[in-house]
Structure formats: C-alpha cells, structure tokens
Amino acid sequence: MTLPRWMAKSMFCNDLNPADTGWVLDRIVPDAPGIALEQIPAVRLPPEAGIGYVKMLRDRAVAPKQADRCIARLDGAVVREIDAGHNVMISNPAALVGAIEDIMLELRRD
C-alpha cells in the first residue's frame, strides 16, 4: 500500500517548508497495510525502566486524541508536548532533542 502523495503531504508534512516536504514525499515507499491496524500486545515494563512519550500537538498521522489514548495505556509515562507535526525531527529537531532530554532527566530523578 502506498499513500497518495496528497494524503502523505497532509499527514506527514503539514508544518514543513516546501523543500523539506519534497524531500519527505520523495522518500515515501509502499508499506504493508496491516502495520497501522495490527494490535500489539501490552507489555509491562518494570517500574525502574521508565516510560516517556513525546506528543506532537499538530500531528495528523497520530492525532493528539489518538496520542492521548496511547499515553493513557502507558502507566506513569513522562509526557512532553511539542507544537509541531508528525515529522518534528525535520521541522524542529532542537525541540525534539529538548523534550527527550527533559524526559530522561525526569526519569532519572525518580
């Protein structure tokens, strides 16, 4: 399955500049359709493992409400939010690094 280019652009590039949008869209490849529908069994990690989640507020691939459902299943997760779309690693890598570092610091304090 390959997403139509217009759909991939809407889902993955809504906050990217034109050059980055083109770069992403030129790299979209076919994927197994079940990958987005497959249920993954819940795995309980030991409490000392710590769990972090970075939620993108403008994500259209994993919408904020969908992210909230995922977060609710992660008992005690440290959550950070970024006002960005799905490809925050392209649109705002510094914010992503900061969120991950912040999560790691908080998990180490506990």
C-alpha positions as CSV (number, residue, x, y, z in Angstrom):
1,M,0.0,0.0,0.0
2,T,1.2,3.5,-0.9
3,L,-0.5,6.6,0.4
4,P,-1.5,9.0,-2.4
5,R,1.0,11.9,-2.4
6,W,-1.6,14.5,-1.3
7,M,-2.5,12.3,1.7
8,A,1.1,11.8,2.7
9,K,1.6,15.5,2.4
10,S,-1.3,16.3,4.7
11,M,-0.4,13.6,7.3
12,F,3.4,14.0,7.4
13,C,4.3,17.4,6.1
14,N,1.7,19.9,7.5
15,D,4.3,22.0,9.2
16,L,7.3,21.5,6.8
17,N,8.6,24.1,4.4
18,P,8.4,23.2,0.7
19,A,11.9,21.9,0.4
20,D,11.5,19.5,3.4
21,T,8.1,18.5,2.1
22,G,9.5,17.5,-1.2
23,W,12.3,15.6,0.5
24,V,9.9,13.6,2.6
25,L,7.4,12.9,-0.2
26,D,10.2,11.7,-2.5
27,R,11.0,9.0,0.1
28,I,7.5,7.6,0.7
29,V,7.6,3.9,-0.2
30,P,5.0,1.2,-0.2
31,D,4.2,-0.3,3.3
32,A,2.2,-3.3,4.5
33,P,-1.4,-2.0,5.1
34,G,-1.7,-4.1,8.3
35,I,1.1,-2.2,10.0
36,A,-1.3,0.6,11.1
37,L,-4.0,-1.8,12.1
38,E,-2.1,-4.6,13.8
39,Q,-2.8,-4.9,17.5
40,I,0.3,-5.1,19.7
41,P,0.0,-6.9,23.0
42,A,0.6,-4.8,26.0
43,V,4.0,-5.3,27.7
44,R,4.5,-4.4,31.3
45,L,7.9,-2.9,31.8
46,P,9.5,-2.9,35.3
47,P,8.8,0.4,37.0
48,E,12.5,1.3,37.1
49,A,12.6,1.2,33.2
50,G,10.6,4.4,33.0
51,I,8.5,5.4,30.0
52,G,8.5,8.6,28.0
53,Y,6.2,9.9,25.3
54,V,6.6,12.9,23.0
55,K,3.3,14.2,21.8
56,M,3.1,16.4,18.7
57,L,0.2,18.8,19.0
58,R,-0.2,19.3,15.2
59,D,0.4,15.6,14.2
60,R,-2.1,14.4,11.6
61,A,-0.6,10.9,11.4
62,V,-1.1,10.2,15.1
63,A,-3.7,12.8,16.1
64,P,-3.5,14.3,19.6
65,K,-6.6,12.4,20.7
66,Q,-5.1,9.2,19.5
67,A,-1.9,10.0,21.2
68,D,-3.8,10.6,24.4
69,R,-5.3,7.1,24.2
70,C,-1.8,5.7,23.8
71,I,-0.5,7.7,26.7
72,A,-3.3,6.6,28.9
73,R,-2.2,3.0,28.4
74,L,1.4,3.9,29.5
75,D,1.1,3.8,33.2
76,G,3.0,6.7,34.7
77,A,4.6,7.9,31.4
78,V,6.5,11.1,31.4
79,V,5.0,13.2,28.6
80,R,6.2,16.2,26.8
81,E,4.3,18.1,24.2
82,I,5.7,19.9,21.1
83,D,3.7,22.3,18.9
84,A,4.7,20.5,15.7
85,G,3.5,18.0,13.2
86,H,4.5,14.3,12.7
87,N,8.0,15.0,11.3
88,V,9.2,17.1,14.2
89,M,12.6,15.6,13.7
90,I,12.8,17.6,10.5
91,S,10.7,20.7,11.3
92,N,12.1,21.3,14.8
93,P,14.9,18.8,15.8
94,A,16.0,21.1,18.7
95,A,12.6,20.9,20.3
96,L,12.6,17.1,19.9
97,V,16.0,16.8,21.5
98,G,15.0,19.1,24.3
99,A,11.8,17.1,25.0
100,I,13.7,13.8,25.0
101,E,16.5,15.2,27.3
102,D,13.8,16.5,29.6
103,I,12.1,13.2,29.8
104,M,15.4,11.4,30.5
105,L,16.3,13.8,33.3
106,E,12.9,13.4,34.9
107,L,13.0,9.6,34.7
108,R,16.5,9.7,36.3
109,R,15.2,11.8,39.2
110,D,12.6,9.2,40.1
